[in-house]
């Protein structure tokens, strides 16, 4: 299958190498041509995992997004949600009917990016899907080298518009057999693990993060007090899903720590052992704040408000980070209010999610 990978981060390089090794024709696009040049020069990426290290050829590495998208049945965007607006603008002229775009994860970017493409004047009938986490726990070890600690074994995905769900899931499963349907795009967005695991880790480890040059929030930073808050926050997420009528499995984050039933299976110990997450984290600029808190947690809190679900942990952490950043995070662009959806009834929102917005 012809697959386009858009972005230059850890997950993008992991996807390009992994899907190429699986036999797909992969085109990797990165806006920064200079940073992509080592991949172009070598013709591929060095992939490291439990099977060792090997060079994997990538069909095309390019800074020309039109070339990357041409003929692609599946477009995978494992980039942070903060990049989705720019990527949507860049890809808008080139999308065509029938393509499937996969956001792992999406932070409800499926609806937002579809809006931007349509607003740019492209009426193509495209399916947008999003899931709860990256397909990989991965970190780059060099300019064209990526280490994959573990691969996801469950990827619940929601599709926008929902009328395309069956077709979109079939296409995505050709690349990622671990994907399964979980309903519409809002259901997919409410599977996002980042806004559950990362904001408590950032807030409750704020002092050591600012004191030490490097700190592993998943080892020293994950203590019983932090876990207790994370578990309560995740119960709020599940309560929102249940209030909206979304069925199990909800993939409770406690399974990430306690057993092998979560999206990555039994991953927490492998994550700690890898050492790849002992890193410098800027409390003001790291994506755990800019993506998972300002966008992801703000989105969850807004859906809780709209659904009349009490979510004191989500609202409280959002208020603390707002205090840290010096602004109110309850009214951001990725909230239902910011997207102009808070005034819809439940029936109206469900209809929009299934049919899509008209031009």
N, C-alpha and C positions, 0 to 999 in steps of 0.2 A: 504494500500500500504506500502511496505517496503521502508523506507527512511533513508538515512545516512545523518547526519549533521556533517560537519567537521569544527572544531574550538572551541575556548573557550571564545569568546567575548560576548558582550551584545546581538548582533543579533543571535548568535548561541544558546545561552541559551533560548532566546525568541522563536526561531524556534522549538527547541526541545520540549519545554513545550506546545506551541500552537498546533503543529502538533500532538503531543501525545494526547492532550485533544480532538482533532478532530477525533481520532480513528485510526490513522496510527501507524504502528509498527516502532518506531523511534530508531535508534542507534546513539548515540552521541559520537563522537571521539574527544579527546583532547590529544595533544602530552604530555602535562604536567600531568603525572599521579597523582602526589601529589595534584595538584590544583583540579583535577577531583574527588578526593577521597570522598569529602562530598556528591557529587551527587550519587556516587556508594553506599556509606553507607546508605543513605536515600532512595535510589531507585528512586529518581526523583528530581524535581525542584519545588520550590515554585513560582507560577505565580501570579502576582498582576496586575490588570487592573481595569477598571470602574466597573466590577462585583465583586470586592473584592479580597481577597487573598485565595488561595487554593493550596494544594500540588497535583502535577501532576506526575503520574508514567511514567517513561521513560523505554522502553523495555530493552535497553542496554546502559550503559555508559562505555566506554573502551578506553584505550590507545593503543589498537591494531587496526590499521586502516584496516587490512585485514578482521577482524571480522565485523567491521562496514560496510564495502563495500559489503560483501558477500550477494548476492541475492537482493541487493537494486535496485529497478527500478529507483529511483530518488536520486540523490546526491546533497544536498544543501550546498553551501559554502558561508555563510554570513560573512566570515572573510575579513579583509582589504586586498586590492590588494597587499600590501607589503608582505603578507604571501603566495601568490599564487605559487611562485616558489618552496618553501619548500613543500607545500601541494601537488603540482604536482609530485614532486620526490617521496613523500611518497606513493601516491596512484597509481603510474604508474604500479607496478607489478600486481595490482589486478583488474583493469578495464576490462570489457568484453563487447562483442558486445551487442548493444541495450540499454545500460544504458544511462541515461540523466543526465548531470551535469548542475546545475543552479547556476549562480554567481549573487547574488543581492547586490550591483552592481558589474560590471566586470572590467571596465577600459580597455576593449579590452583583458582581460585575457583569454577569450575563445580561441582565436587563439594561444596565447602564451602557455597556459597550454596544449592544444592539441599537439603543437609542442614538448613540453618537454616529454609528455607521449610517443609519437611516437619515439622521439630520444632515449628514454630509452629502445626501442626495443619492445614495445607493439603496435601491429597493430590493436587493437580492434576498431570497427566502433562505436564510441561514439558520441552522440550529445551534444554540449556545448551551453548553452544559457546564456544571460546576460540581465539585466534590469537596470533601472535608479536610483533605491534607494533600501534600505532595505525594506522588507515587514513590518517592525515595527520601530516606534520611541521608543527605549527601553534603559534602563540603569539597570545594576545590582545593587541591594541593599544589597547583601551579597554573601557569597561563593556559595550558590545554590539558590539564590533568584533573580528574575528579574521582573522589573516593565515595563509594556507596556503602554505607554501613548496613542498611537493610531496605528491602522493598516492601511496599504495602501489599497485604493479602486481601484486604477488603476496601473498596473505594465506592461508597454510596454516592450516586450522582443524580442530580436533578436537572431537568432540561427546560429551556425557554426558547420558544413557546412550547408548552407541554404537548401540543398536538404532534410534535415531532419526536416525542420521547422514544418510541420503539426503534425508529430508524437511527437516531443519534446514538443510543446505547449500543446498538449492533455494530456501528462503525467504530466507536471507541473501544469496544471489547476486542476488536481485531488487534489493537495495539496493547490494550491493558485488560487481560481476561479477568482481573480482580474487580472490575467495575460492575456494579449492579444498580438498577433503577431504584430511586427512593422517592420518586414523585416529581413535583415541579421544582423550579429554580429556587423558590424560597425554602423548600425543604432541604435542597442541596446546600444552600447558604447556611442554614441552621445546623448543618453537620460540621461546620468549620471548627477545627480544634484549636487553631492559633489564638483566637480571642478568649479561650478558656484557660489554656495552659500558660500563656506568656504574660498577660497583664499582672496576675498575682505574683509571678516570679519576679517581674520587674519592680513592682511596688514594694514587695516584702524583702527584696534584696537591694534596695536602692543604696543603702550606705556602703556595703562591700563593693558594689558595682562602681561607685564613684571613688572608693578608696584604693582598690587594687587595680593594677594594670590589666590583669586577666582574672576572670572569675567564671567558674562553671556553675551556671544556675541549675543545671540538671543533676549535679552531684552535691556539693556543699550547700547549694541554694535550695535544694528540695528537702525540706525538713517537715516533721509532722504538722507544725502550725501552718505551713504553706499549703501542704496537701489538704488540710481541713478546709481552707478557704477555696481551693480549687474545686474540691468535691461539691461544696455548696453552690459555687458559681455554675458548675455543670448541671446541678439539679435544676437551677433556674432555666438554663437552656432547654433541658428536657421538658420542663413544665410549659414553656412557650410552644415547643413542638406539639405536645399533647393538646394544648388549648386550641391549636389550629387544626387538629385532627390528623396530624401526621403519625403514622404507626411505627412501632419498633421494627427493626433494631435501631436504637438511638445512639449506639456506640458510646456508652458512658466512658468518660476519660479515666475513671478509676480502673478500668480494665487495662489501660496502658501500663499501670504500675503493678497490678495485682495478678494478672493472668495473661493468657495468649489469645484473648478474644477480641482485642482491639484492632484497629485498621492495619497496624504494622505487626500484629501478633505480639509476641513477648519481646518488646524492643527496648524498654527502658535501660536494662542492664547493658545491652550492646551499645546504646547511645553513650552511656557513662564511660564504658571501657574504651571507646574509640579515642577519647581525648580531643576530638574535633570541636567540641563545644566549650572548651576552655579558651575563652576569647575575650577581647576587649569589647565592651558594650557601652555605647554612648546613650545615656538615658534620654537625651533629647532628640537623637537622630536615628537610632536603631529601628529597624522595621518592626520589632516587637512593640514599639510605641507607635510609629507612624502608620503601620498597617494594622496590626492586631488590636491596638487599643483605640487610636483616633478613628479608625474606620470600622474594624470588626466588632469591637465591644460596643462602640456607639451604635452600630447597626442593631446588634442584639438587644440593647437597652431600648431602642426605639420600637422594635417589634413587640417587646414586652409591654411597653406603654400602650401601643395600639391594640394589643390583645387583652389588656387589663390583667396582666399577670404581674404579681408582686416580684420584683427583682432587686432587693436591696444591695446584694453584693455587687452586681453589675453596675448599678447606679453609683454605689459608694466608691468603687475602684475608679470609675470614670471621673468622679468628682476629684479624687486625689490626684490623678494624672493631670486633670485640668488645672489644679492648683500648681502642680509642678511646671506645667507649660505656660501658665498665665492666661488661659482662655477657657471658655465654656465649651465642652465637647459634646453637649447634648443636642446641638443644632448643626452638626456637620453635614457635608455633602452626601455622605453615605448613610444617613439616617432616612427613615421613611418620610420624615418631614422635608428633608433636603431634596429628596427625589420626587416630591409632590404626590406621595402615595398615602400619606397619613389620613387624608380625608375620605378615602375610599371605604365602602362597606366591605365586609368579608366576601360577600358574593361578587362584588365588583372587582376586588383584587384577584380572586380565584379565576374569574373569567379572563382578566387581563393576562394572568400567568399562563393560562391554557391557550388563548388565541393569539396573544401578542398585541402590541399597540399598533394602531393604524397609522399610516403615513401622515 
